[in-house]
Amino acid sequence: ARFMLVCAMNPCKCGWYGFSDRCRCTPQAVEKYLGKLSGPLLDRIDLYVEVPPLDFDQLSRRPEAESSAVIKARVNAARAIQTARFGTEGPDCNAHMGQRELSTFCALDQAGAALIKGAFDRMGLTARSYDRILRVARTIADLDGAESIAVDHLAEAIQYRESALLRR
């Protein structure tokens, strides 16, 4: 079965660790709380996005956001690029690329290879997370309408794998 898993969690039991002096959790309690998530489970999640709590001023003055219709059009354009790229015999989207497609459609230039090597060494990435970063970078490039993965696409994809809280 193919499915999309979307998860949410607090940074600690009370939910305020790292964001406010309201947190009274000890470092050991935070470590125990986060230790309930296994590395292999985390390795299978494509994107980590930390969302800090908003204060009243931030909540009360919300800037004009991009409309859902505009976002939908951009996503549909990226999906059309993927459909054209893979044809009827290939995967239906970047997330389902195998090793052959990764090698063909996610080739990196010298700067990109150096960037991901540095991230691999610094972050202790696994082969699985390396492949996930390439798939996400390819998708970011598609959303940008780019033919190939540029360093900025790769950097953004790497950023989505990085969570100071989860890499303790």
C-alpha positions as CSV (number, residue, x, y, z in Angstrom):
1,A,0.0,0.0,0.0
2,R,1.1,3.5,-0.7
3,F,0.2,6.2,1.8
4,M,1.2,9.6,3.0
5,L,2.2,9.8,6.7
6,V,1.9,13.2,8.3
7,C,3.1,13.5,11.9
8,A,3.2,16.2,14.5
9,M,4.9,16.2,17.8
10,N,5.9,18.5,20.6
11,P,9.5,19.2,21.4
12,C,9.0,17.9,24.9
13,K,6.2,16.6,27.2
14,C,4.9,20.2,28.0
15,G,5.4,21.4,24.4
16,W,7.6,24.5,25.2
17,Y,11.2,23.2,25.1
18,G,13.5,25.5,23.2
19,F,10.8,28.2,22.6
20,S,9.9,29.6,26.0
21,D,11.0,29.9,29.6
22,R,7.6,28.2,30.4
23,C,9.2,24.8,29.8
24,R,10.2,23.1,33.1
25,C,11.3,19.8,31.5
26,T,14.7,18.7,32.5
27,P,17.2,17.8,29.8
28,Q,16.9,14.1,30.8
29,A,13.0,14.3,30.5
30,V,13.4,15.8,27.0
31,E,15.9,13.1,26.0
32,K,13.5,10.4,27.3
33,Y,10.6,12.0,25.5
34,L,12.5,12.2,22.2
35,G,14.0,8.8,22.7
36,K,10.7,7.2,22.1
37,L,11.1,7.9,18.4
38,S,13.4,5.4,16.7
39,G,16.0,6.4,14.3
40,P,14.7,4.0,11.6
41,L,11.3,5.6,11.9
42,L,12.7,9.1,11.5
43,D,14.8,8.0,8.6
44,R,11.6,7.1,6.7
45,I,10.1,10.6,7.0
46,D,10.9,12.9,4.1
47,L,10.5,16.3,5.6
48,Y,11.0,17.7,9.1
49,V,9.5,21.1,9.6
50,E,9.9,22.8,12.9
51,V,7.1,25.3,13.6
52,P,7.7,27.6,16.6
53,P,4.8,28.9,18.6
54,L,3.5,32.3,17.6
55,D,3.0,35.1,20.0
56,F,-0.1,37.3,20.0
57,D,1.3,40.0,17.7
58,Q,2.3,37.4,15.1
59,L,-1.2,35.8,15.2
60,S,-3.1,39.1,15.1
61,R,-1.3,40.5,12.0
62,R,-1.3,37.8,9.5
63,P,0.2,38.8,6.1
64,E,-1.6,38.1,2.9
65,A,-0.9,34.4,2.0
66,E,-0.6,32.8,-1.4
67,S,-4.0,31.4,-2.5
68,S,-4.7,27.7,-2.6
69,A,-5.5,28.0,-6.3
70,V,-2.0,29.4,-7.1
71,I,-0.3,26.7,-5.0
72,K,-2.5,24.0,-6.7
73,A,-1.5,25.3,-10.2
74,R,2.2,25.2,-9.3
75,V,1.9,21.6,-7.9
76,N,-0.1,20.5,-10.9
77,A,2.6,21.9,-13.2
78,A,5.3,20.1,-11.2
79,R,3.3,16.8,-11.4
80,A,2.9,17.3,-15.2
81,I,6.7,17.6,-15.5
82,Q,7.1,14.4,-13.6
83,T,4.5,12.6,-15.7
84,A,6.3,13.7,-18.9
85,R,9.7,12.8,-17.4
86,F,8.8,9.2,-16.4
87,G,6.2,8.3,-19.1
88,T,3.7,5.6,-18.6
89,E,6.3,2.9,-17.7
90,G,8.0,4.8,-14.9
91,P,7.1,5.9,-11.4
92,D,4.1,8.2,-11.1
93,C,6.0,10.8,-9.1
94,N,9.4,11.7,-7.7
95,A,8.7,10.1,-4.4
96,H,8.5,6.7,-6.1
97,M,11.8,6.9,-8.0
98,G,14.0,3.9,-7.8
99,Q,17.8,3.8,-8.0
100,R,17.8,3.9,-11.8
101,E,15.6,7.0,-11.9
102,L,17.6,8.6,-9.1
103,S,20.8,8.1,-11.0
104,T,19.3,9.5,-14.2
105,F,17.2,12.4,-13.0
106,C,18.9,13.4,-9.8
107,A,22.5,13.7,-11.1
108,L,24.4,16.5,-9.2
109,D,27.0,18.8,-10.5
110,Q,30.3,19.2,-8.6
111,A,29.0,21.9,-6.3
112,G,25.9,19.9,-5.5
113,A,27.9,16.7,-4.8
114,A,30.2,18.7,-2.5
115,L,27.2,20.1,-0.6
116,I,25.6,16.8,0.0
117,K,28.8,15.1,0.9
118,G,29.3,17.8,3.6
119,A,25.8,17.3,4.8
120,F,26.2,13.6,4.8
121,D,29.3,13.8,7.0
122,R,28.1,16.5,9.3
123,M,24.5,15.2,9.8
124,G,25.4,11.5,9.9
125,L,23.0,10.7,7.0
126,T,22.1,7.2,5.9
127,A,21.8,5.9,2.4
128,R,18.0,6.1,2.8
129,S,18.1,9.7,3.9
130,Y,20.5,10.5,1.0
131,D,18.0,9.1,-1.5
132,R,15.1,11.0,0.2
133,I,17.1,14.2,-0.1
134,L,17.6,13.7,-3.8
135,R,13.9,13.0,-4.3
136,V,12.9,16.1,-2.4
137,A,15.5,18.2,-4.2
138,R,14.2,16.9,-7.6
139,T,10.6,17.9,-6.5
140,I,11.8,21.4,-5.4
141,A,13.5,21.8,-8.8
142,D,10.3,20.7,-10.6
143,L,8.3,23.3,-8.5
144,D,10.9,25.9,-9.6
145,G,10.5,24.8,-13.3
146,A,14.2,23.9,-13.4
147,E,15.7,21.2,-15.7
148,S,18.3,20.0,-13.2
149,I,18.8,20.1,-9.5
150,A,20.7,23.3,-8.5
151,V,22.6,23.8,-5.3
152,D,19.8,25.9,-3.8
153,H,17.3,23.1,-4.5
154,L,19.6,20.7,-2.8
155,A,20.3,23.0,0.1
156,E,16.5,23.4,0.7
157,A,16.0,19.6,0.6
158,I,18.9,19.1,3.1
159,Q,17.3,21.8,5.4
160,Y,14.1,19.7,5.5
161,R,16.1,16.7,6.9
162,E,17.8,18.7,9.6
163,S,16.2,19.0,13.0
164,A,18.3,20.0,15.9
165,L,15.7,18.5,18.2
166,L,15.6,15.1,16.5
167,R,19.4,14.9,16.0
168,R,20.3,15.0,19.6
